[in-house]
Amino acid sequence: MLIPNSMVKGKYVKEHLRVKKGVEKVVKESRSSCVPVSNLSIELRMDPRTVRKHLEVLNMDGVGSLRTGKAGYFFCLKKKKARVEK
């Protein structure tokens, strides 16, 4: 049975938003701007490879950066610049 393209896109978008919200939640709880991908995948109950692919998209969107360290992959959120009111 062939799955309609709109269903696949809908599932991907939901997964992607879940990963983005998960990163924000873990960063807020840990008070660190970087999150180990392994911890995030456990928190979201998702395959680490899937989480990493979503983080690569967030990296391309400029949300943060996916980095590699001795302990594995990390995703670091970019700090938001404070707006200066004129």
Contacts in CASP RR format, 6 or more apart in sequence:
PFRMAT RR
TARGET T0000
AUTHOR 0000-0000-0000
METHOD contacts of the structure
MODEL  1
MLIPNSMVKGKYVKEHLRVKKGVEKVVKESRSSCVPVSNLSIELRMDPRT
VRKHLEVLNMDGVGSLRTGKAGYFFCLKKKKARVEK
15 46 0 8 1.000
15 50 0 8 1.000
15 54 0 8 1.000
16 54 0 8 1.000
16 57 0 8 1.000
18 44 0 8 1.000
18 46 0 8 1.000
19 40 0 8 1.000
19 44 0 8 1.000
19 46 0 8 1.000
19 51 0 8 1.000
19 54 0 8 1.000
19 55 0 8 1.000
19 58 0 8 1.000
20 54 0 8 1.000
20 58 0 8 1.000
20 63 0 8 1.000
22 40 0 8 1.000
22 43 0 8 1.000
22 44 0 8 1.000
23 35 0 8 1.000
23 40 0 8 1.000
23 55 0 8 1.000
23 58 0 8 1.000
23 75 0 8 1.000
23 77 0 8 1.000
24 77 0 8 1.000
25 43 0 8 1.000
26 35 0 8 1.000
26 39 0 8 1.000
26 40 0 8 1.000
26 43 0 8 1.000
27 33 0 8 1.000
27 34 0 8 1.000
27 35 0 8 1.000
27 77 0 8 1.000
33 76 0 8 1.000
33 77 0 8 1.000
33 79 0 8 1.000
34 67 0 8 1.000
34 74 0 8 1.000
34 75 0 8 1.000
34 76 0 8 1.000
34 77 0 8 1.000
35 74 0 8 1.000
35 75 0 8 1.000
35 76 0 8 1.000
35 77 0 8 1.000
36 71 0 8 1.000
36 72 0 8 1.000
36 73 0 8 1.000
36 74 0 8 1.000
37 48 0 8 1.000
37 51 0 8 1.000
37 52 0 8 1.000
37 55 0 8 1.000
37 66 0 8 1.000
37 72 0 8 1.000
37 73 0 8 1.000
37 74 0 8 1.000
37 75 0 8 1.000
38 48 0 8 1.000
38 72 0 8 1.000
38 73 0 8 1.000
40 51 0 8 1.000
40 55 0 8 1.000
40 75 0 8 1.000
41 47 0 8 1.000
41 48 0 8 1.000
41 50 0 8 1.000
41 51 0 8 1.000
44 51 0 8 1.000
48 73 0 8 1.000
52 66 0 8 1.000
52 73 0 8 1.000
55 66 0 8 1.000
55 73 0 8 1.000
55 75 0 8 1.000
56 66 0 8 1.000
58 64 0 8 1.000
58 66 0 8 1.000
58 75 0 8 1.000
59 65 0 8 1.000
59 66 0 8 1.000
59 75 0 8 1.000
62 78 0 8 1.000
63 77 0 8 1.000
63 78 0 8 1.000
64 75 0 8 1.000
64 76 0 8 1.000
64 77 0 8 1.000
64 78 0 8 1.000
65 75 0 8 1.000
65 76 0 8 1.000
65 78 0 8 1.000
66 73 0 8 1.000
66 74 0 8 1.000
66 75 0 8 1.000
67 73 0 8 1.000
67 74 0 8 1.000
67 75 0 8 1.000
67 76 0 8 1.000
68 74 0 8 1.000
END
